[in-house]
């Protein structure tokens, strides 16, 4: 049977569900649901992988007659080997052959709801709960809690991919059967929450389960990964540098490990070239093996940094500072270049915030993008108790948010390009692909798309440098060694190494106000294949700025070569990028004007009838409309003018009760019953009008019951209806469905407000009489 390499996992939620974020709102909600970049609930990839593994383990246990047999090996093949606490192994556990991404709402629903915060909020609601005392059977004191849950009726889908070249039928059949075993997911799933059905889209479950029943005794041998053979790039040295611009979009959060503090796994806010080398090598492997070109310094990758104003971001120069009390680069006010500008005598300088800046433009400060990282809490779940492990199992992961765009360059020698082009004339198009980066890249993290701008183009790196002074700005971390061959972060060692590359002698410039703005950095590295740490990488931090005096004559060709290819060690991984004599550093920053931001508005869209998310979008709309109607009714009832507009003149207590009872007849669904209720209400109004008593139905109430538009005029629906509507034709349909409910809620709110006002007036009168006595 044919097995797909990629497929979609579909989850239909049959009840309200909760995937906790590990946080709450103090004084309001104790437990909040986890939300994606669009502000909507989702099922994390780790949760899906765990619950699907449980289903596959149940199936495998049945096929192996309760013992650990061949089918248990297929579970380990799909999801990776599990390491028990305290277990010592000679070899690292086998990795998973299946990548399961997070499950989200349909794309049309995400596009329609993501731009409307009120609808995103209505996708969940708050449910109260208590703890029951086991002895008394009563609610225990001080244990009232409020939990946020996502609404039922939604359908979510997750992208899945086999990481092997071939997909054995046994693996796919086990997945199909395991998915059918999943019935609940998330928190409180044993108390009614999280009921669901899970299936693989496009797969005929009955056929695959039949295949399982026919191959119980012989599922087949586990596949072994065979190396991909490709011609190696050899004898391709030399030639000019060609540049290939690329852009990366984070399709899920990217966790780029940057050390651990307590139980917090920190992340970089950019993607180092080290992480990109493996992805680029794998994508080009069918064309040629580029490992020798990388080792020989003929193919270099820059770091992928956040896009700022359309260009790859550059680190904020450490030479930049701001006047204390001024916002600095974030708004373009109070920025100083310490290499040129002197600090005012009556002000203090503060360190400029980190982040990234855009391209240099004459007379204008570059656009600034602050460092942005998201935070998510996770926990490890015990297989025995099926509950989170204690404090030791709780950890927090920092990550680059989903939707972030990053950009960088691939630098290739002409000789390497010729070898690649001989095998595939459009080899660079192979880099337009989905890639996985960083930590947790087989689950809810690490999914990204890579796109190249076009064919490689020549890059000169020409620099109009001065023969007397050379200003250096590190665009990435720099790794150099001292005379004892130890890693160094000294500007003097940078002067020595750079001087050797340029054929001149460099010394630190001696001038006011300063010529050195440097900082050390250390980056931890890891050998994934050996599962062992590598030595720490210590050097000068990106953003370091140093001005050197030059002894000798600068060769423009050498200067251009270093500007393009970089300096120091591990340049193929993005280290050692340098800019010379950038106008930002050789000119005054105080004289530059702030750049203008051009914010782009997100396009709005609607969910059409027939789309996968239409029914759930209507559920969310109904909830949002009811919330706004309740709030608007209270706003109208909060003023005497609003109450008079709805109820007219004074009403007695019994008269108000009769009105409320009559208006409640209108609160029925559209159809024959609605028409019958309207006729009944109008007949009642006419009957009361014909009576000779003093009570008459206010004309305002009669208008609310006769005109379907009057209540929406009072509630000013034209000002808010579009903001909480996401389906085609939803506004008119919801007005029709909720008309009777809105009339009843409005009259009820106004009657209660008038009663409260009359009661308060009576109380004030009694107090006044008592004071006179």
Beta strands, then each sheet from edge to edge (+ up, - down):
strand 1: 6-13
strand 2: 98-105
strand 3: 124-129
strand 4: 145-150
strand 5: 155-162
strand 6: 196-200
strand 7: 241-250
strand 8: 257-261
strand 9: 264-267
strand 10: 299-301
strand 11: 305-308
strand 12: 311-312
strand 13: 314-315
strand 14: 320-323
strand 15: 335-337
strand 16: 349-351
strand 17: 356-357
strand 18: 368-369
strand 19: 374-379
strand 20: 394-399
strand 21: 405-413
strand 22: 433-436
strand 23: 447-452
strand 24: 457-458
strand 25: 469-474
strand 26: 480-481
strand 27: 487-488
strand 28: 505-508
strand 29: 516-517
strand 30: 520-523
strand 31: 526-527
strand 32: 532-533
strand 33: 537-540
strand 34: 545-551
strand 35: 578-580
sheet 1: 2+ 5- 1+ 6-
sheet 2: 3+ 4-
sheet 3: 10+ 21- 7+ 23- 22+
sheet 4: 10+ 21- 7+ 24-
sheet 5: 8+ 9- 20- 19+
sheet 6: 10+ 21- 11+ 12-
sheet 7: 13+ 17- 18+
sheet 8: 15+ 14- 16+
sheet 9: 28+ 34- 25+ 35-
sheet 10: 26+ 27-
sheet 11: 28+ 34- 29+
sheet 12: 30+ 33-
sheet 13: 31+ 32-
end
